[in-house]
Amino acid sequence: MTIEKITHSIQQTVFSLFETNFGKRPEAVRVSANEKCLIIRIEGFLGSIMETMIAEKSHGALNSTRELIVGYMLSQLDEDLSSELNLDVAHFYYDWNDSDLSCIISVVLRENEHYALDDPYPGKEEVHQKVVDITQKVQKVPEKVHSFWVDGDFLVVIRGGLLIELETALLEDGHESALRIAKRKVEKRYFAQKMNLAEIVGRQPTGVYLDWAFDLDRSMIVYSFDSETSR
């Protein structure tokens, strides 16, 4: 099956999952892919419901609602990707952007096979150095940094070896949700404001999405860019 057919099939699957489970389709779904991962960008994520929560600053309810929605969808999406498209899913990462009510779900495929692959692009060394500098400010130097572009409009950065002893203790005591919320609040602000990607890669990002796989001690950062701007 071609990339175009795979991405179209996933797009229709996501529309269908929203309509079947929540009675409302998102405004748009874009799927980008390469041999390493799929990027599913969902725009207009439950529209007025999310807008109301954001306007009322109901952050606890907002986070819980989004986690429940995406968590519920992922098991069905995983089944569809495996059974219908024969894709080997290693892990899901996901995050939201409140400014445009978008959600990005990143689907990592055969993760360990790709760390050894070289993915050269202009500014890669500078990107990795900035990621290391920022990560060190909020926790510690990551043991590994791996990055690549997907479909020319998404820059993916995977960090490994991040957890400090305090975080490990919180996870052992069952505080994963609280840790994720706190880290997202702090790290996302830094990666949105301090990366200077416009200077490094010559493009201004339109959004940053950040999530963790605590069981693997890995994290994925996804920067989105306007497709109208050429690299």
Beta strands, then each sheet from edge to edge (+ up, - down):
strand 1: 28-33
strand 2: 37-43
strand 3: 89-97
strand 4: 102-109
strand 5: 144-150
strand 6: 154-160
strand 7: 205-213
strand 8: 218-225
sheet 1: 1+ 2- 4+ 3-
sheet 2: 5+ 6- 8+ 7-
end
